[in-house]
Amino acid sequence: MKITFLNLIILSLASFRLTRLVVYDKITEFIRAPFFDEIEEENENGEREIFYIPKEKGFRHFFGELLSCYWCTGIWTTGAIILFLYQFPKWTAPFVILLAVAGLAAILETIVQRILEK
C-alpha cells in the first residue's frame, strides 16, 4: 500500500476513532475493567464523581497505565491498524474506512455542538 496524503488522512481518522473507542467509549468498558480500580468520591458541589485508577501491580497495572494514556494507546492501535492493513488488506480496508468515517463524524459532531453552545 502506497501512503498518499489521502491514505494518511484516512489512517489518521481511523486511528483517532479506534483509540477513542478503546480508551473512552462505554461499549469497550469490559476491556478496560480488569485493569482499573473504580473510586467514587463526592465533589464540593455534592456531585458523585468516579475515577479510574490503574491496578497496583503486575500485568494489570501495566495495561491499566497503557489504557489510561490516550497517546500510548494511540501508538498501539495505530500499529495494529497498519499491521493488519498490510497483512490482510482485503479484510482490513473496509474496517479502516468505517473507522475513518466514524472518526470524521465524531469530529464534525464536536464542532457542531461547540457552535450550538455559543
C-alpha positions as a printed NumPy array, in Angstrom:
array([[  0.   ,   0.   ,   0.   ],
       [  1.375,   3.365,  -1.009],
       [  0.909,   6.077,   1.618],
       [ -0.599,   9.022,  -0.222],
       [ -1.874,  12.139,   1.513],
       [ -5.439,  10.789,   1.277],
       [ -4.362,   7.442,   2.772],
       [ -2.615,   9.287,   5.588],
       [ -5.805,  11.222,   6.365],
       [ -7.893,   8.02 ,   6.279],
       [ -5.428,   6.166,   8.519],
       [ -5.271,   9.121,  10.913],
       [ -9.044,   9.301,  11.238],
       [ -9.267,   5.523,  11.694],
       [ -6.559,   5.61 ,  14.347],
       [ -8.274,   8.501,  16.125],
       [-11.587,   6.653,  16.242],
       [-10.163,   3.269,  17.279],
       [ -8.119,   4.888,  20.036],
       [-11.146,   6.729,  21.41 ],
       [-13.145,   3.51 ,  21.176],
       [-10.593,   1.634,  23.269],
       [ -9.821,   4.398,  25.793],
       [-13.172,   6.135,  26.369],
       [-16.264,   4.518,  24.855],
       [-18.753,   2.668,  27.041],
       [-19.016,  -0.229,  24.58 ],
       [-15.397,  -1.243,  25.34 ],
       [-15.618,  -0.72 ,  29.092],
       [-15.45 ,  -4.507,  29.585],
       [-11.961,  -4.463,  28.022],
       [-10.718,  -1.775,  30.415],
       [-12.476,  -3.011,  33.582],
       [ -9.964,  -5.722,  34.624],
       [ -7.128,  -3.174,  34.608],
       [ -8.669,  -0.439,  36.794],
       [ -9.998,   0.099,  40.278],
       [-13.04 ,   2.358,  40.424],
       [-13.025,   5.036,  43.119],
       [-16.122,   7.083,  43.82 ],
       [-15.896,  10.474,  45.527],
       [-18.208,  13.359,  46.203],
       [-17.039,  16.77 ,  44.989],
       [-17.609,  20.113,  46.74 ],
       [-20.96 ,  20.514,  44.931],
       [-22.224,  17.215,  46.311],
       [-21.993,  15.528,  42.91 ],
       [-20.726,  11.985,  42.588],
       [-17.512,  11.576,  40.586],
       [-15.952,   8.291,  39.529],
       [-12.216,   7.941,  38.998],
       [-10.471,   5.002,  37.375],
       [ -7.067,   4.19 ,  38.831],
       [ -4.799,   1.53 ,  37.237],
       [ -4.414,  -1.631,  39.317],
       [ -1.412,  -1.535,  41.657],
       [  0.805,  -4.39 ,  40.487],
       [  1.929,  -6.568,  37.618],
       [  0.381,  -7.202,  34.251],
       [ -2.883,  -5.436,  35.112],
       [ -1.007,  -2.351,  36.293],
       [  0.983,  -2.198,  33.042],
       [ -2.138,  -2.4  ,  30.884],
       [ -4.034,  -0.026,  33.187],
       [ -1.298,   2.557,  32.703],
       [ -1.318,   1.93 ,  28.952],
       [ -5.107,   2.285,  28.685],
       [ -5.142,   5.428,  30.822],
       [ -2.762,   7.141,  28.383],
       [ -4.544,   8.217,  25.2  ],
       [ -1.219,   8.814,  23.42 ],
       [  0.218,   5.411,  24.398],
       [ -2.906,   3.544,  23.346],
       [ -2.91 ,   5.551,  20.113],
       [  0.524,   4.227,  19.185],
       [ -0.578,   0.619,  19.743],
       [ -3.935,   0.934,  17.962],
       [ -2.258,   2.665,  15.025],
       [  0.348,  -0.089,  14.896],
       [ -2.414,  -2.703,  14.864],
       [ -4.278,  -0.924,  12.059],
       [ -1.157,  -0.685,   9.91 ],
       [ -0.088,  -4.264,  10.651],
       [ -3.493,  -5.695,   9.757],
       [ -3.818,  -3.42 ,   6.727],
       [ -0.507,  -4.652,   5.312],
       [ -1.091,  -8.305,   6.228],
       [ -4.792,  -8.568,   5.319],
       [ -5.649,  -5.555,   3.153],
       [ -8.791,  -7.056,   1.645],
       [-10.345,  -7.685,   5.074],
       [ -8.969,  -4.676,   6.922],
       [ -9.618,  -1.885,   4.4  ],
       [-13.42 ,  -1.801,   4.949],
       [-12.864,  -1.677,   8.713],
       [-10.377,   1.199,   8.301],
       [-12.837,   3.122,   6.123],
       [-15.595,   2.522,   8.684],
       [-13.395,   3.847,  11.496],
       [-12.279,   6.835,   9.397],
       [-15.842,   7.848,   8.542],
       [-16.877,   7.42 ,  12.187],
       [-13.855,   9.466,  13.273],
       [-14.703,  12.29 ,  10.899],
       [-18.338,  12.173,  12.03 ],
       [-17.206,  12.446,  15.668],
       [-15.055,  15.469,  14.868],
       [-17.887,  17.147,  12.946],
       [-20.347,  16.441,  15.772],
       [-17.974,  18.056,  18.275],
       [-17.688,  21.139,  16.075],
       [-21.47 ,  21.38 ,  15.665],
       [-22.03 ,  21.004,  19.424],
       [-19.487,  23.744,  20.16 ],
       [-21.188,  26.08 ,  17.663],
       [-24.628,  25.37 ,  19.162],
       [-23.344,  26.044,  22.687],
       [-22.397,  29.634,  21.774]])
